[in-house]
Amino acid sequence: MKEIKAIIRPVRLDDVREALGQVTGFPGMTITQVEGCSSPARHQPQSHKEELLDYSPKVRIDIVIDDQYALAVYETIKSAASTKHIGDGILWMNTIEQFDYIWQPQA
């Protein structure tokens, strides 16, 4: 199993969701509204006020998926979330050691 996480621009969420809906094996996702800021090396605030307000709204996507579908989902997010500008977000994938559903199907 893999865990895919992305932090993207909120305006790209609909495009990402639509693109993922076309990917075989896409299991669904969890969405969280978050805030983020750039590294000082990438964006130097011009004033103290700008430094305090440097946070921008982002959306975090969490997906747990079978290994065989993970790369396709990862690449789809990367493509659909991109505006080709600084601040588009970040994307990463980890291996999950153990995974279970909390609910149990009725026999």
Helices and strands as residue ranges (DSSP letters): E 2-8, G 10-12, H 13-20, E 30-36, H 48-52, E 56-65, H 67-81, E 89-95
